[in-house]
Amino acid sequence: MDKIKILWADDEIDLLKPQLYFLEKKGYHVQSVTNGHDALEILAHDKSFDVIFLDESMPGITGLETLSRIKANGISTPVVMVTKNEAENIMEEAIGSQIADYLIKPVNPNQILLSLKKIIDNKRLVSEKNTQNYQMAFRELHFQISQTNTTQEWAEVYKKLIQWELTLDQAADQEIQEILASQKQEANTEFSKFIINQYPKWFDGKNQTPLLSHRLMAEKVIKYIKDDMPTVFVLLDNLRYDQWKVIEPMISEWYKVEEEDHFYSILPTTTQYSRNAIFAGMMPAEIESMVPDWWLNDNDEGGKNLKEPELLALQLKRSLRKEIKFDYYKVTHSSAAKQLVDQSHQILQNHFTAIVYNFIDMLSHARTEMEVLKELASDEKAYRSLTASWFLHSPLAQVLQKLAQSKIRLIIATDHGTIRVKEPSKVIADKETTTNLRYKVGRNLQYDKKDVLEIREPQKFGLPRPNVSSSFIFAKEHKYFLYPNNYGHFMNYYKNTFQHGGISMEEMICPVIRLVSK
């Protein structure tokens, strides 16, 4: 392993010989200079230093001035400021200039060593500690997965797994990340068994059910609409819990989290079914029954979510029993996003505003079609990173930051999540059968029963029945449905793409967060 290279600038460098000798004995390579000008001259030709130590009170140009020029030259090497002066303004200026650490003279060798450990070894030490902690937590998680038998417990298991994913994202140990991925897969296998056993009971009127899509607005949104401040509901289509956790730090700069909770998406976990249920406050079969002209089945021509504003208006009227001023915005392209930014002042005049933002859903679909996006979002970690990068620079972030300047209540949720599919499952069906990779609705379906949840009487589960003999099947875990035609081609084409519609923790356990502006 190469020696760590240190550049040390101090006009009293001769007094530091014991410290420099100590570092050399520890395996560090130290190059010393007596002023800031020489330090800058060396850095102009050699940018391979791992750490720079700067004395704050050197003659000629001070340590702070040298630091400023180092940063101005685009040099990102960590800098440790060494000073005799503990004055608050000097420390604030140094810290504001992005120093990595500072030491107060006289410095002893162990102080220096600790500072170097913190800077050079911090990532490695954190990674090792996180790996060690996960190894200790592995058994407990394994036991919890095998014993979990309620929807609340499954949500807790899922959130723990996500927290470990986020914690280990920076881990260098690929083997540990693979073990965690395997444990998550094990959890999804058990979760699928749980859903297959329990989902029918959620609709028999005899058993307690989790909060489902069609009750989300009533339980988590409408009850918080008050006259004292505007309420804004943002539905980020296809937002998974892990994606929420990576954008949460940005949103928390402007808003304080009052409650972070979850709900379960109904099946199929798709926009057509789950989002219509959310805005209607009804299951799809009820929507079809009450307003048949507003419901389109999978193979009907036309957009399947075009009546969301009308469904929302009916639910608000039914729930509030009074007139309120509200708006509904759907953002599916850049011009709509720009319009939303321009009209943010109007949102503050409403009692309630619903915003549907479709970027993440479009990202997952575009990733399937575009090779460049497959590279950019090759796995869950990259998908999270891309989500965070998008949000940071998005018009939605601009809107939320603008709104936060006033007192508002913000509720963020989704309609369903998405899972990276890995294993094909063959389905034989007629040409009227739906094309979705995670669920099928049609007649005379032939499939491998071990791969699916089968629903032969859709209306018992709140689902419309396009034909008298129509049934639904939902893919478990990371399976995806393929027809026999050109099987090999589509197997490779869709493998490792993000899909939704079936049964997995990622698709069904959805975040809902209530916040207020700071």
DRENFI-303765 format. One line per field, with one value per residue (C-alpha): residue number from 1; x, y, z; residue in one letter. Coordinates in nm, 3 decimals. Example, Ala and Ser with C-alpha at 12.3 -4.5 7.8 and 13.67 -1.06 7.14 Angstrom:
BEGIN
num <- c(1,2)
east <- c(1.230,1.367)
north <- c(-0.450,-0.106)
up <- c(0.780,0.714)
residuo <- c(a,s)
! end
This chain:
BEGIN
num <- c(1,2,3,4,5,6,7,8,9,10,11,12,13,14,15,16,17,18,19,20,21,22,23,24,25,26,27,28,29,30,31,32,33,34,35,36,37,38,39,40,41,42,43,44,45,46,47,48,49,50,51,52,53,54,55,56,57,58,59,60,61,62,63,64,65,66,67,68,69,70,71,72,73,74,75,76,77,78,79,80,81,82,83,84,85,86,87,88,89,90,91,92,93,94,95,96,97,98,99,100,101,102,103,104,105,106,107,108,109,110,111,112,113,114,115,116,117,118,119,120,121,122,123,124,125,126,127,128,129,130,131,132,133,134,135,136,137,138,139,140,141,142,143,144,145,146,147,148,149,150,151,152,153,154,155,156,157,158,159,160,161,162,163,164,165,166,167,168,169,170,171,172,173,174,175,176,177,178,179,180,181,182,183,184,185,186,187,188,189,190,191,192,193,194,195,196,197,198,199,200,201,202,203,204,205,206,207,208,209,210,211,212,213,214,215,216,217,218,219,220,221,222,223,224,225,226,227,228,229,230,231,232,233,234,235,236,237,238,239,240,241,242,243,244,245,246,247,248,249,250,251,252,253,254,255,256,257,258,259,260,261,262,263,264,265,266,267,268,269,270,271,272,273,274,275,276,277,278,279,280,281,282,283,284,285,286,287,288,289,290,291,292,293,294,295,296,297,298,299,300,301,302,303,304,305,306,307,308,309,310,311,312,313,314,315,316,317,318,319,320,321,322,323,324,325,326,327,328,329,330,331,332,333,334,335,336,337,338,339,340,341,342,343,344,345,346,347,348,349,350,351,352,353,354,355,356,357,358,359,360,361,362,363,364,365,366,367,368,369,370,371,372,373,374,375,376,377,378,379,380,381,382,383,384,385,386,387,388,389,390,391,392,393,394,395,396,397,398,399,400,401,402,403,404,405,406,407,408,409,410,411,412,413,414,415,416,417,418,419,420,421,422,423,424,425,426,427,428,429,430,431,432,433,434,435,436,437,438,439,440,441,442,443,444,445,446,447,448,449,450,451,452,453,454,455,456,457,458,459,460,461,462,463,464,465,466,467,468,469,470,471,472,473,474,475,476,477,478,479,480,481,482,483,484,485,486,487,488,489,490,491,492,493,494,495,496,497,498,499,500,501,502,503,504,505,506,507,508,509,510,511,512,513,514,515,516,517,518)
east <- c(0.000,0.136,0.239,0.000,0.152,0.132,0.227,0.297,0.344,0.466,0.721,0.834,0.879,1.210,1.021,0.798,1.079,0.971,0.617,0.741,0.975,0.685,0.475,0.758,0.797,0.423,0.457,0.351,0.553,0.582,0.704,0.754,0.772,0.799,0.541,0.217,0.378,0.598,0.300,0.103,0.403,0.435,0.060,0.064,0.285,0.193,-0.167,-0.107,-0.103,-0.358,-0.364,-0.235,-0.141,-0.138,-0.010,-0.260,-0.012,0.266,0.442,0.378,0.037,-0.153,-0.284,-0.638,-0.521,-0.329,-0.639,-0.849,-0.608,-0.594,-0.974,-0.978,-0.736,-0.986,-0.771,-1.000,-0.728,-0.840,-0.680,-0.599,-0.552,-0.289,-0.313,-0.208,-0.516,-0.847,-1.034,-1.390,-1.385,-1.071,-1.221,-1.550,-1.368,-1.155,-1.453,-1.654,-1.370,-1.426,-1.130,-1.131,-1.002,-0.805,-0.540,-0.435,-0.063,0.136,0.033,0.139,0.196,-0.118,-0.337,-0.194,-0.241,-0.606,-0.671,-0.517,-0.716,-1.034,-0.963,-0.787,-0.943,-1.287,-1.467,-1.286,-1.346,-1.713,-1.753,-1.590,-1.805,-2.125,-2.032,-1.965,-2.298,-2.490,-2.323,-2.450,-2.799,-2.821,-2.943,-3.201,-3.335,-3.340,-3.543,-3.775,-3.842,-3.933,-4.165,-4.337,-4.713,-4.877,-4.876,-4.722,-4.437,-4.372,-4.348,-4.094,-3.889,-3.891,-3.783,-3.499,-3.375,-3.387,-3.198,-2.926,-2.917,-2.866,-2.607,-2.408,-2.433,-2.080,-1.941,-1.649,-1.730,-1.928,-1.986,-2.174,-2.394,-2.472,-2.564,-2.801,-2.956,-3.006,-3.170,-3.402,-3.492,-3.563,-3.788,-3.980,-4.033,-4.187,-4.378,-4.533,-4.649,-4.797,-4.986,-5.118,-5.253,-5.380,-5.487,-5.821,-5.900,-5.865,-6.185,-6.408,-6.537,-6.436,-6.070,-5.871,-5.700,-5.401,-5.448,-5.509,-5.499,-5.869,-5.854,-5.533,-5.694,-5.949,-5.702,-5.385,-5.485,-5.842,-5.863,-5.572,-5.735,-5.797,-5.881,-5.571,-5.318,-5.308,-5.263,-5.061,-5.071,-4.786,-4.823,-4.491,-4.584,-4.373,-4.188,-4.038,-3.952,-3.577,-3.622,-3.812,-3.523,-3.268,-3.476,-3.583,-3.266,-3.330,-3.696,-3.607,-3.416,-3.752,-4.004,-4.031,-4.158,-4.466,-4.533,-4.367,-4.600,-4.693,-4.992,-5.039,-5.106,-5.393,-5.332,-5.253,-4.981,-5.022,-5.130,-5.455,-5.580,-5.402,-5.406,-5.766,-5.852,-5.659,-5.834,-6.178,-6.166,-6.313,-6.192,-6.185,-6.500,-6.689,-6.567,-6.690,-7.023,-7.084,-6.943,-6.909,-6.816,-6.509,-6.357,-6.171,-6.051,-5.700,-5.782,-6.023,-5.900,-5.794,-5.609,-5.685,-5.631,-5.801,-6.078,-5.861,-5.967,-6.336,-6.289,-6.103,-6.374,-6.638,-6.434,-6.369,-6.737,-6.837,-6.585,-6.587,-6.956,-6.865,-6.716,-6.344,-6.112,-5.887,-5.678,-5.535,-5.212,-5.062,-4.700,-4.599,-4.368,-4.137,-4.389,-4.633,-4.348,-4.263,-4.629,-4.641,-4.342,-4.507,-4.835,-4.690,-4.836,-5.182,-5.139,-5.114,-5.463,-5.621,-5.742,-5.612,-5.395,-5.316,-5.006,-4.936,-4.573,-4.488,-4.110,-4.004,-4.256,-4.136,-3.778,-3.848,-4.024,-3.758,-3.489,-3.642,-3.623,-3.296,-2.955,-2.798,-3.049,-2.990,-2.629,-2.718,-2.970,-2.821,-2.933,-3.119,-2.825,-2.787,-3.166,-3.168,-2.878,-3.051,-3.370,-3.180,-2.999,-3.326,-3.505,-3.221,-3.246,-3.620,-3.895,-4.074,-3.794,-3.825,-4.199,-4.164,-3.891,-4.109,-4.413,-4.206,-4.165,-4.527,-4.695,-4.828,-4.892,-4.731,-4.822,-4.605,-4.712,-4.712,-4.950,-4.718,-4.351,-4.143,-3.912,-3.616,-3.729,-3.486,-3.662,-3.911,-4.230,-4.409,-4.776,-4.992,-5.294,-5.509,-5.445,-5.692,-5.472,-5.293,-4.928,-4.811,-4.511,-4.618,-4.989,-5.225,-5.600,-5.768,-5.946,-5.804,-5.469,-5.213,-4.923,-4.700,-4.911,-4.611,-4.515,-4.846,-5.138,-5.449,-5.781,-6.067,-6.343,-6.208,-6.513,-6.459,-6.129,-6.273,-6.163,-6.372,-6.429,-6.390,-6.549,-6.751,-6.458,-6.178,-5.931,-5.620,-5.277,-5.005,-4.632,-4.454,-4.115,-3.891,-4.070,-4.188,-4.440,-4.344,-4.533,-4.375,-4.331,-3.972,-3.918,-3.537,-3.525,-3.775,-3.621,-3.293,-3.465,-3.667,-3.433,-3.312,-3.564,-3.783,-4.147,-4.465,-4.805,-4.728,-4.646,-4.333,-4.250,-4.112,-4.437,-4.693,-4.547,-4.567,-4.449,-4.681,-4.527,-4.690,-4.478,-4.513,-4.298,-4.032)
north <- c(0.000,0.350,0.581,0.859,1.187,1.496,1.855,2.061,2.440,2.613,2.891,2.712,2.377,2.312,2.301,2.026,1.780,1.536,1.529,1.481,1.203,1.035,1.044,0.903,0.615,0.548,0.510,0.858,1.060,1.428,1.714,2.038,2.406,2.726,2.949,2.953,3.063,2.753,2.534,2.676,2.635,2.266,2.208,2.369,2.082,1.797,1.727,1.381,1.485,1.316,1.584,1.940,2.089,2.473,2.696,2.979,3.260,3.227,3.543,3.652,3.499,3.352,3.001,3.126,3.312,3.003,2.791,3.032,3.008,2.627,2.610,2.872,2.651,2.366,2.152,1.932,1.778,1.783,2.067,2.070,2.419,2.445,2.760,2.918,3.137,3.003,3.323,3.238,3.446,3.268,2.927,3.024,3.153,2.839,2.605,2.813,2.762,2.387,2.269,1.900,1.957,2.201,2.160,2.404,2.448,2.297,1.981,1.642,1.343,1.158,1.459,1.458,1.085,1.105,1.382,1.176,0.870,1.075,1.214,0.929,0.630,0.770,0.601,0.273,0.276,0.366,0.095,-0.165,-0.062,-0.072,-0.413,-0.539,-0.397,-0.561,-0.895,-0.865,-0.764,-1.038,-1.312,-1.088,-0.986,-1.349,-1.445,-1.147,-1.235,-1.594,-1.486,-1.180,-1.224,-0.879,-0.596,-0.361,-0.603,-0.648,-0.271,-0.261,-0.542,-0.365,-0.033,-0.204,-0.366,-0.031,0.138,-0.126,-0.078,0.295,0.241,-0.010,0.184,0.313,-0.020,-0.151,-0.508,-0.638,-0.969,-0.803,-0.614,-0.942,-1.104,-0.814,-0.845,-1.216,-1.145,-0.893,-1.155,-1.403,-1.141,-1.090,-1.466,-1.476,-1.153,-1.301,-1.605,-1.370,-1.164,-1.473,-1.599,-1.267,-1.052,-1.232,-1.174,-0.798,-0.796,-1.044,-0.787,-1.004,-0.917,-0.608,-0.461,-0.231,0.117,0.054,0.286,0.373,0.489,0.692,1.029,0.998,0.879,1.068,1.374,1.505,1.502,1.754,2.006,2.308,2.673,2.788,2.696,2.555,2.180,2.050,1.683,1.570,1.225,1.113,0.830,0.517,0.650,0.372,0.404,0.403,0.684,0.887,0.841,0.985,1.297,1.344,1.536,1.795,1.839,1.856,2.177,2.348,2.128,1.952,1.593,1.549,1.186,0.926,0.633,0.378,0.230,-0.078,-0.039,-0.248,-0.505,-0.452,-0.213,0.010,0.368,0.267,0.082,0.223,0.592,0.595,0.425,0.691,0.988,0.825,0.693,0.377,0.043,0.013,-0.200,0.069,0.337,0.132,0.078,0.439,0.624,0.364,0.627,0.721,0.374,0.210,-0.150,-0.249,-0.310,-0.018,0.266,0.590,0.716,0.526,0.811,1.103,1.144,1.193,1.559,1.465,1.163,1.381,1.648,1.385,1.246,1.592,1.680,1.347,1.373,1.745,1.817,2.175,2.370,2.443,2.608,2.342,2.271,1.964,1.965,1.679,1.715,1.478,1.704,2.004,2.270,2.151,2.160,2.519,2.614,2.469,2.684,2.994,2.923,2.841,3.164,3.044,2.726,2.938,3.078,2.731,2.532,2.222,2.145,1.802,1.765,1.445,1.432,1.160,1.184,0.875,0.656,0.790,0.725,0.358,0.312,0.504,0.295,-0.015,0.139,0.336,0.173,0.487,0.490,0.121,0.216,0.517,0.321,-0.026,-0.131,-0.003,0.204,0.379,0.421,0.598,0.818,0.917,0.998,1.222,1.400,1.457,1.595,1.831,2.005,1.958,2.218,2.028,2.116,2.481,2.474,2.312,2.557,2.851,2.719,2.663,3.041,3.043,2.832,2.523,2.157,1.923,1.557,1.341,0.995,0.767,0.523,0.219,0.126,-0.079,-0.382,-0.491,-0.810,-1.096,-1.425,-1.487,-1.688,-1.818,-1.733,-1.861,-1.641,-1.505,-1.176,-0.987,-1.042,-0.740,-0.676,-0.576,-0.782,-0.809,-0.887,-1.026,-1.004,-1.220,-1.545,-1.897,-1.799,-2.077,-2.020,-2.172,-2.161,-2.140,-1.802,-1.619,-1.508,-1.602,-1.416,-1.593,-1.373,-1.018,-0.837,-0.997,-0.805,-0.475,-0.525,-0.489,-0.794,-0.710,-1.041,-1.298,-1.543,-1.291,-1.361,-1.185,-1.322,-1.131,-1.209,-1.285,-1.161,-1.065,-1.269,-1.119,-1.265,-1.350,-1.510,-1.807,-1.599,-1.477,-1.580,-1.562,-1.209,-1.062,-1.250,-1.062,-0.736,-0.707,-0.877,-0.632,-0.365,-0.195,-0.303,-0.281,-0.443,-0.747,-0.856,-0.735,-0.517,-0.253,-0.229,-0.266,-0.096,0.273,0.583,0.864,1.159,1.460,1.776,2.145,2.430,2.546)
up <- c(0.000,-0.090,0.192,0.290,0.165,0.388,0.299,0.614,0.596,0.914,0.965,1.283,1.112,1.292,1.622,1.479,1.400,1.679,1.537,1.180,1.289,1.471,1.151,0.940,1.187,1.155,0.777,0.662,0.411,0.512,0.291,0.484,0.383,0.587,0.417,0.221,-0.108,-0.116,-0.030,-0.324,-0.555,-0.465,-0.500,-0.845,-0.966,-0.734,-0.642,-0.501,-0.134,0.088,0.365,0.402,0.742,0.747,1.023,1.061,1.147,0.889,0.761,0.404,0.353,0.646,0.670,0.599,0.288,0.174,0.235,0.031,-0.264,-0.237,-0.266,-0.546,-0.742,-0.725,-0.494,-0.281,-0.060,0.308,0.506,0.878,1.028,1.302,1.518,1.845,1.830,1.960,1.869,1.763,1.443,1.315,1.385,1.220,0.911,0.890,0.933,0.684,0.437,0.461,0.662,0.752,1.108,1.324,1.596,1.871,1.934,2.090,1.909,2.036,1.808,1.918,1.836,1.485,1.450,1.560,1.310,1.030,1.133,1.127,0.780,0.601,0.769,0.844,0.554,0.606,0.983,0.940,0.675,0.899,1.194,0.988,0.850,1.201,1.324,1.039,1.108,1.465,1.348,1.083,1.321,1.481,1.139,1.024,1.329,1.286,0.921,1.013,1.297,1.146,1.105,1.105,0.854,1.109,1.181,0.809,0.766,1.050,0.892,0.555,0.708,0.897,0.577,0.398,0.679,0.648,0.270,0.316,0.587,0.382,0.054,0.112,0.234,0.033,0.130,-0.167,0.005,0.293,0.047,-0.131,0.202,0.276,-0.073,-0.010,0.326,0.162,-0.099,0.182,0.343,0.018,-0.012,0.335,0.273,-0.042,0.156,0.414,0.152,-0.028,0.302,0.441,0.144,0.095,0.464,0.421,0.217,0.402,0.653,0.948,0.999,1.086,0.782,0.736,0.595,0.224,-0.078,-0.078,0.288,0.255,0.185,0.464,0.729,0.640,0.437,0.455,0.834,0.839,0.606,0.832,0.789,0.981,0.709,0.353,0.315,0.019,-0.077,-0.306,-0.459,-0.607,-0.839,-0.783,-0.475,-0.267,0.102,0.029,-0.223,0.035,0.280,0.033,-0.042,0.321,0.425,0.152,0.242,0.612,0.546,0.491,0.675,1.008,1.001,1.221,1.131,0.911,0.850,0.584,0.406,0.189,-0.181,-0.310,-0.583,-0.865,-0.744,-1.049,-1.111,-1.280,-0.973,-0.668,-0.757,-0.870,-0.540,-0.348,-0.509,-0.515,-0.161,-0.313,-0.443,-0.825,-0.837,-0.642,-0.881,-1.177,-1.004,-0.895,-1.198,-1.477,-1.736,-1.532,-1.509,-1.796,-1.777,-1.886,-2.251,-2.294,-2.512,-2.344,-2.036,-1.719,-1.470,-1.642,-1.383,-1.075,-1.018,-1.038,-0.809,-0.561,-0.568,-0.488,-0.200,-0.052,-0.072,0.080,0.365,0.452,0.387,0.300,0.013,0.020,-0.225,-0.379,-0.687,-0.855,-1.057,-1.256,-1.367,-1.646,-1.851,-1.811,-1.914,-1.646,-1.393,-1.489,-1.463,-1.113,-1.008,-1.155,-0.976,-0.634,-0.494,-0.598,-0.394,-0.080,-0.149,-0.138,0.160,-0.015,-0.318,-0.463,-0.680,-0.874,-0.984,-1.232,-1.275,-1.077,-1.259,-1.594,-1.486,-1.412,-1.748,-1.942,-1.773,-1.931,-2.276,-2.265,-2.231,-2.086,-1.799,-1.738,-1.675,-1.457,-1.247,-1.265,-0.917,-0.609,-0.486,-0.823,-0.851,-0.514,-0.617,-0.941,-0.748,-0.506,-0.790,-0.977,-0.671,-0.579,-0.918,-0.979,-1.015,-0.737,-0.494,-0.602,-0.534,-0.193,-0.093,-0.201,-0.016,0.300,0.331,0.448,0.713,0.537,0.606,0.354,0.309,0.083,-0.032,-0.333,-0.497,-0.515,-0.529,-0.768,-0.760,-0.970,-1.142,-1.189,-1.268,-1.553,-1.512,-1.822,-1.884,-2.169,-2.249,-2.530,-2.705,-2.482,-2.175,-2.028,-2.104,-1.752,-1.638,-1.272,-1.305,-1.566,-1.603,-1.864,-1.945,-1.955,-1.807,-1.777,-1.537,-1.272,-0.955,-0.723,-0.876,-0.828,-0.616,-0.814,-0.778,-0.956,-0.813,-0.857,-0.717,-0.377,-0.374,-0.491,-0.852,-1.170,-1.384,-1.755,-1.854,-1.664,-1.675,-1.610,-1.332,-1.197,-1.122,-0.937,-0.953,-0.625,-0.511,-0.808,-1.077,-1.406,-1.650,-2.008,-2.294,-2.479,-2.797,-2.829,-2.468,-2.465,-2.609,-2.361,-2.070,-2.127,-2.221,-1.900,-1.653,-1.384,-1.486,-1.227,-1.254,-1.048,-1.026,-0.811,-0.457,-0.281,0.015,-0.221,-0.419,-0.140,0.171,0.080,0.269,0.381,0.562,0.726,0.764,0.851,0.724,0.968)
residuo <- c(m,d,k,i,k,i,l,w,a,d,d,e,i,d,l,l,k,p,q,l,y,f,l,e,k,k,g,y,h,v,q,s,v,t,n,g,h,d,a,l,e,i,l,a,h,d,k,s,f,d,v,i,f,l,d,e,s,m,p,g,i,t,g,l,e,t,l,s,r,i,k,a,n,g,i,s,t,p,v,v,m,v,t,k,n,e,a,e,n,i,m,e,e,a,i,g,s,q,i,a,d,y,l,i,k,p,v,n,p,n,q,i,l,l,s,l,k,k,i,i,d,n,k,r,l,v,s,e,k,n,t,q,n,y,q,m,a,f,r,e,l,h,f,q,i,s,q,t,n,t,t,q,e,w,a,e,v,y,k,k,l,i,q,w,e,l,t,l,d,q,a,a,d,q,e,i,q,e,i,l,a,s,q,k,q,e,a,n,t,e,f,s,k,f,i,i,n,q,y,p,k,w,f,d,g,k,n,q,t,p,l,l,s,h,r,l,m,a,e,k,v,i,k,y,i,k,d,d,m,p,t,v,f,v,l,l,d,n,l,r,y,d,q,w,k,v,i,e,p,m,i,s,e,w,y,k,v,e,e,e,d,h,f,y,s,i,l,p,t,t,t,q,y,s,r,n,a,i,f,a,g,m,m,p,a,e,i,e,s,m,v,p,d,w,w,l,n,d,n,d,e,g,g,k,n,l,k,e,p,e,l,l,a,l,q,l,k,r,s,l,r,k,e,i,k,f,d,y,y,k,v,t,h,s,s,a,a,k,q,l,v,d,q,s,h,q,i,l,q,n,h,f,t,a,i,v,y,n,f,i,d,m,l,s,h,a,r,t,e,m,e,v,l,k,e,l,a,s,d,e,k,a,y,r,s,l,t,a,s,w,f,l,h,s,p,l,a,q,v,l,q,k,l,a,q,s,k,i,r,l,i,i,a,t,d,h,g,t,i,r,v,k,e,p,s,k,v,i,a,d,k,e,t,t,t,n,l,r,y,k,v,g,r,n,l,q,y,d,k,k,d,v,l,e,i,r,e,p,q,k,f,g,l,p,r,p,n,v,s,s,s,f,i,f,a,k,e,h,k,y,f,l,y,p,n,n,y,g,h,f,m,n,y,y,k,n,t,f,q,h,g,g,i,s,m,e,e,m,i,c,p,v,i,r,l,v,s,k)
! end
